[in-house]
Every structure is written in C-alpha cells, then in structure tokens.
Amino acid sequence: CSSLAGIMLLEVFLVLGTLLIYFLFSKKKEETLPFKDGWWGRGQKPVTKEDSSIRPFKVETTEEELSDLFRRLDQARFTEPLENSCFHYGMNSVHLRKVVSYWKNQFNWKKQVEILNKYPQFKTKIQGIDIHFVHVKPPRLPEGQAAKPLLMVHGWPGSFYEFYKIIPLLTDPASHGLGDEHIFEVICPSIPGYGFSEAPHKKDFNSVSAASVFYELMLRLGFNEFYTQGGDWGWLICTNLAQIAPNHVKGLHLNMVSVSKLGLTQLLSILLGRYFPGLFGFQDEDVRRMFPFLKKGLYRILSESGYAHIQATKPDTVGCGLNDSPVGLAAYILEKFSSWTDMEFQNLEDGGLERKFSLDDLLTNIMIYWVSGCIVPSMRFYKENLQKGIGTQKHEKLTVQVPTGIASFPNEVLHIPQAWAKKKYTNIVSFHFMPRGGHFAAFEEPELLAKDILQFVDKVEKEQLWKKK
C-alpha cells in the first residue's frame, strides 16, 4: 500500500515537473529585434571613427535650379484626359495644367524656403550617411517641467514638412488651447533617401535599418527615453524602433497600422464579422468601415496598390522618368494626396486636392522631392522592405510590448480594427476612431492628431505604463 502511495506521489511530481518545464520553456520570451549596425556610405567602411558632430542645416536654392525647373515646366507635354473620367484614371491632366500654371506663375518657392527654415534643422552622419532632421524645442517651459522628446517619422510620398503645422501644437500646446501638462521637444528626421537625408549607397536598407539609424540619432541627441509617432512608413519604422529598444521607447503613437499575417480568427471575422461583430471584438464603427469587405477591403487594395507593386519590384525604371520631369513627379505624387485623403475625391475633376490642402503646401512637398532629387531612393524603400515577401522578416513575427496609442482615421485606405491590431501590439492603451481625416493625418488634421497624442502620453505618464510593460 505504501509503495502504491509512493508511485502515485512520484507520478504527481512527474506531472508537476513536466508542467513546470513546459511553462518555463514554452512561455514566449519577450524577444527584442536586433539593432542593425550597417554601413550605407559609398565604398568600403573606413577604419577611422565616424564623425558624430551635429551640423546646422538650411534649405537653399539657386537661380540655376529655378530656371531649369521653369524651363521644364514650360516644355511639359500634356495628354487629354478621357471625358468625365475625373480622377478614376489617376491624375486628371486638365487639373494638372492648372497646378502647373500656378507653379509657374504664382507659387513662390523662395517664400516657402523661408517657411522651411523657420524651424532649426541639422545634419549628422550615422552609419555612413548624412541624416537630416528638424529639431524644435519648446519656446517656454513651466518651472520644474521638462520637455518630453518625441520622434515623428513621415512616409511616402510625404516629407518632414508634413509635421510643420503640428509642431507648434506639441512644443507650445498652451498657446493653442491644449494645456501645458505635457510639452514636447520634437525631432522630425527625413528617412534616408527622402528629402535632405542622404540616400543609402548599398542595397537592403529597410525599415529596421531606418529604425536603427533613428535610435542612434535619439541617443546622440541625449535622449535615453522618448516617445515615437508615425503613419505610413513612419508606422513601421517606429514599430521596429519599439521592438529594438523597448526600454527606451516610453510610448508608441500611430495614425496607421497594418498587419502582415492574419490568423484563422481574423479570416473568419472577414466572412462573419458583419453579422456577428461582438464575436470578433468589432465595434459598430469597425463594421461600417470594413464592410462590404470585397469593396472596402480587397478591391480597394487592388485598385490602390499598383504603385507599390512597381516600387517593390522595379523602382528605378519609373523613378528615372519622374526625376527628369517635374510635371510627371507632381502628377505621380498629387494623385496620392487625392485618393489617400478621401477615396470619394476620385469622383471630382480636381481630385479634391484643395479641399484639405493648399497648393502652396502640396507644391512645397513636391519641391522637396524635386530639389533633392530623391524620388528614386524614396521609391526603392518599397523594394528593400517587400522584396523578401510579406510575413518573412523577423520584425513581422515579433509582437510590440511598448504602450501603444492608435488614432484610426476614417478615410485611411484600409481600416484595421483594434481586435486585429492587438495581436501585434499587445499593449494598446488608447484606440480612438477619429471623427474625420485620412492618410496624411499630421498634414491634414494637425489639431486632431495633436490632441490624440497628448491624451495618449497623459495616460502613459499618469499610470506610468512604460514601467509596467
């Protein structure tokens, strides 16, 4: 009898031991993404230490550049659009003629250069290439209060200029009726190959490379803990940065999210979520934005992703033409500012471009691409990120534990519900359906975005969420 009890006891210990080993070794480790220490400069990496000095930078333009631009604008060839085609075939050339006429006769680039130079800009060499960034400190700080560093990252076909209207709302919120509890020091870099950041000279510079460069930039500026914010490619770069340095990123705020792989539950939610939203964690607004899924999901991806397929396969071919023609460049970029701001704008002959943006703002963004000659390297970023296939890279398989805030704008090209996002971002502390706005949130709705960033940071700070991740 005692031997039977002994055997039973041994079995219990074996079961408990097995369970303990299972839980110890099967528990998913909070893995981080390795920092990518690359060399993106020309030729071989020098043996000497890299110059880490930070140099002031100003946007400058020459008369030669401007006369060359005007000559090209004068010699533009236009194709007649189809009758009543509006923006359904892309940029409507009737409206393009009007934009080019404004560009030649009214747009004042020198005045816009002054606007670009109103915020301090700098360059510093990281991993072999010059990184350009805007760095704005608060004009005033209440006694005993420190500014919170905030890294803001743009996407394609945008630029650092997208943040010019939101910067004062974050660095001086009190003057704009947003209180003074949280005041930011804002750093807006140009992604390498965009704007005034040097383009990588080597292949394979992807979002993890950019995140590593920006992490190094923030450390070089003396920021050990900081917040990050992004949409478009900024979403992925900031996500990767949170995966590389979760103990340094206090919070991650995004105005766009995407998921690279859908599980069975998500696939079922596409089929049944319209009829049983509660079963899949959908809210009424999710249902409104997502369904019918064929129209608002699949067809939309197919109709709006042609550019991405080109840029992810043969970016240089199209890029060569765009880099040679300012009118071609404008057509290519402006079409995105129409459809990504509101899909319904495709039904208008002018693409609704001036409903949310001024022509001065739109042309300033285009001029940043033109004067820097960056359209080709900006497009290559798609190939570097997508050439190995979706869902194949390490960062796509890792979750994000950093406190995350998501501002979900109704006219974003593709809606991702919180129920899907939380599979990737396991610590979503703020998810808001924004009342209006599209893809270029900071450019289009700076006040809405600033308020959402402020409430998110307030939540993280008050509850000290970054210490609990």
KARA-V240568 format. One record per backbone hydrogen bond with DSSP energy under -1.0 kcal/mol. CO is the residue of the C=O (numbers start at 1). NH is the residue of the N-H. E is the energy in kcal/mol with one decimal. If there is no record, write none. Layout:
co=(CO & CO)
nh=(NH & NH)
e=(E & E)
This chain:
co=(1 & 2 & 3 & 4 & 5 & 6 & 7 & 8 & 9 & 10 & 11 & 12 & 13 & 14 & 15 & 16 & 17 & 18 & 19 & 20 & 21 & 22 & 29 & 36 & 40 & 55 & 62 & 63 & 64 & 65 & 66 & 67 & 68 & 69 & 70 & 71 & 73 & 82 & 85 & 87 & 92 & 93 & 94 & 95 & 96 & 97 & 98 & 99 & 100 & 101 & 102 & 102 & 108 & 109 & 110 & 111 & 112 & 113 & 115 & 120 & 121 & 122 & 123 & 124 & 126 & 127 & 129 & 130 & 131 & 132 & 133 & 134 & 136 & 142 & 148 & 149 & 150 & 151 & 159 & 160 & 161 & 163 & 166 & 167 & 167 & 168 & 170 & 173 & 173 & 174 & 183 & 185 & 186 & 187 & 188 & 191 & 194 & 204 & 206 & 207 & 208 & 209 & 210 & 211 & 212 & 213 & 214 & 215 & 216 & 217 & 218 & 219 & 226 & 227 & 228 & 229 & 230 & 231 & 232 & 233 & 234 & 235 & 236 & 237 & 238 & 239 & 240 & 241 & 243 & 245 & 245 & 248 & 251 & 252 & 253 & 254 & 263 & 264 & 265 & 266 & 267 & 268 & 269 & 272 & 272 & 277 & 277 & 283 & 284 & 285 & 286 & 287 & 292 & 293 & 293 & 294 & 297 & 298 & 299 & 300 & 305 & 306 & 307 & 308 & 310 & 310 & 315 & 316 & 318 & 319 & 321 & 325 & 326 & 327 & 328 & 329 & 330 & 331 & 333 & 334 & 335 & 336 & 338 & 340 & 342 & 343 & 344 & 345 & 346 & 348 & 350 & 352 & 353 & 358 & 359 & 360 & 361 & 362 & 363 & 364 & 365 & 366 & 367 & 368 & 369 & 374 & 375 & 376 & 379 & 380 & 381 & 382 & 383 & 386 & 389 & 393 & 394 & 400 & 403 & 404 & 404 & 405 & 406 & 408 & 409 & 417 & 417 & 418 & 420 & 421 & 421 & 424 & 427 & 430 & 432 & 437 & 439 & 440 & 441 & 445 & 446 & 447 & 448 & 449 & 450 & 451 & 452 & 453 & 454 & 455 & 456 & 457 & 458 & 459 & 460 & 464 & 465)
nh=(5 & 6 & 7 & 8 & 9 & 10 & 11 & 12 & 13 & 14 & 15 & 16 & 17 & 18 & 19 & 20 & 21 & 22 & 23 & 24 & 25 & 26 & 31 & 38 & 201 & 123 & 66 & 67 & 68 & 69 & 70 & 71 & 72 & 73 & 74 & 75 & 76 & 85 & 88 & 90 & 96 & 97 & 98 & 99 & 100 & 101 & 102 & 103 & 104 & 105 & 106 & 107 & 112 & 113 & 114 & 115 & 116 & 117 & 118 & 135 & 57 & 133 & 55 & 131 & 129 & 40 & 126 & 198 & 124 & 190 & 122 & 188 & 186 & 145 & 185 & 227 & 187 & 229 & 162 & 163 & 164 & 167 & 170 & 170 & 171 & 172 & 184 & 176 & 178 & 177 & 148 & 150 & 136 & 152 & 134 & 194 & 197 & 206 & 210 & 211 & 212 & 213 & 214 & 215 & 216 & 217 & 218 & 219 & 220 & 221 & 223 & 222 & 250 & 151 & 253 & 153 & 255 & 234 & 235 & 237 & 238 & 239 & 240 & 241 & 242 & 243 & 244 & 245 & 33 & 248 & 249 & 226 & 228 & 405 & 230 & 407 & 267 & 268 & 269 & 270 & 271 & 272 & 273 & 275 & 276 & 280 & 282 & 287 & 288 & 289 & 290 & 291 & 296 & 297 & 298 & 299 & 301 & 302 & 303 & 304 & 309 & 310 & 311 & 312 & 313 & 314 & 319 & 320 & 322 & 323 & 325 & 329 & 330 & 331 & 332 & 333 & 334 & 335 & 337 & 338 & 339 & 340 & 342 & 439 & 345 & 346 & 347 & 348 & 87 & 351 & 353 & 355 & 357 & 362 & 363 & 364 & 365 & 366 & 367 & 368 & 369 & 370 & 371 & 372 & 374 & 378 & 379 & 380 & 382 & 384 & 385 & 386 & 387 & 389 & 392 & 396 & 397 & 426 & 252 & 429 & 430 & 254 & 432 & 434 & 412 & 420 & 421 & 422 & 423 & 424 & 425 & 400 & 404 & 406 & 408 & 411 & 441 & 444 & 445 & 449 & 450 & 451 & 452 & 453 & 454 & 455 & 456 & 457 & 458 & 459 & 460 & 461 & 462 & 463 & 465 & 467 & 468)
e=(-2.2 & -2.1 & -2.3 & -2.5 & -2.6 & -2.4 & -2.5 & -2.5 & -2.4 & -2.6 & -2.8 & -2.8 & -3.1 & -2.8 & -2.7 & -2.6 & -2.7 & -2.6 & -2.7 & -2.4 & -2.5 & -2.7 & -2.4 & -1.2 & -2.8 & -2.5 & -1.8 & -2.9 & -2.3 & -2.2 & -2.6 & -2.1 & -2.0 & -2.5 & -2.5 & -1.4 & -1.2 & -1.5 & -2.5 & -1.2 & -2.2 & -2.0 & -1.0 & -2.2 & -2.7 & -2.4 & -2.2 & -2.6 & -2.3 & -2.5 & -2.7 & -2.8 & -1.8 & -2.5 & -1.5 & -1.6 & -2.7 & -2.1 & -1.3 & -2.4 & -2.8 & -2.2 & -3.0 & -3.1 & -1.6 & -3.3 & -2.7 & -2.9 & -1.7 & -2.7 & -2.6 & -2.7 & -2.0 & -2.1 & -2.1 & -2.7 & -2.7 & -2.6 & -1.8 & -1.7 & -1.8 & -2.2 & -1.1 & -1.0 & -2.6 & -1.7 & -2.7 & -1.5 & -2.7 & -1.6 & -3.1 & -2.7 & -2.7 & -2.6 & -2.4 & -2.5 & -2.2 & -1.1 & -2.4 & -2.6 & -2.2 & -2.3 & -2.6 & -2.2 & -2.1 & -2.1 & -2.5 & -2.2 & -2.5 & -1.9 & -2.8 & -1.4 & -2.4 & -2.9 & -2.9 & -2.5 & -1.8 & -1.9 & -1.4 & -2.8 & -2.4 & -1.9 & -2.8 & -2.1 & -2.0 & -1.3 & -2.1 & -2.7 & -2.2 & -2.0 & -1.9 & -2.4 & -2.1 & -2.8 & -1.8 & -2.7 & -2.2 & -2.7 & -2.1 & -1.3 & -1.3 & -3.2 & -1.9 & -1.2 & -2.6 & -1.2 & -2.6 & -1.9 & -2.3 & -2.1 & -2.2 & -2.1 & -2.8 & -2.2 & -1.5 & -3.2 & -2.3 & -2.4 & -2.9 & -1.8 & -1.8 & -2.0 & -2.8 & -2.0 & -1.1 & -2.5 & -2.5 & -2.3 & -2.0 & -2.7 & -1.0 & -2.5 & -2.4 & -2.4 & -2.3 & -2.3 & -3.1 & -1.6 & -1.4 & -1.2 & -2.3 & -2.1 & -1.8 & -2.4 & -1.9 & -1.7 & -2.0 & -1.8 & -2.5 & -1.3 & -1.6 & -1.8 & -1.1 & -2.3 & -2.9 & -1.9 & -1.9 & -1.8 & -2.8 & -1.8 & -1.3 & -2.3 & -3.2 & -1.2 & -1.4 & -2.3 & -1.8 & -2.0 & -1.6 & -2.5 & -1.5 & -2.2 & -2.4 & -1.8 & -1.1 & -1.1 & -1.2 & -1.5 & -2.8 & -2.5 & -1.3 & -2.9 & -2.6 & -2.8 & -1.7 & -1.1 & -2.5 & -2.6 & -1.5 & -1.3 & -3.1 & -2.9 & -2.5 & -3.3 & -3.1 & -2.6 & -1.4 & -2.5 & -3.1 & -2.2 & -2.6 & -2.4 & -1.7 & -2.4 & -2.5 & -2.4 & -1.9 & -2.6 & -2.3 & -1.9 & -2.4 & -2.9 & -2.7 & -2.1 & -2.0 & -1.1 & -1.1)
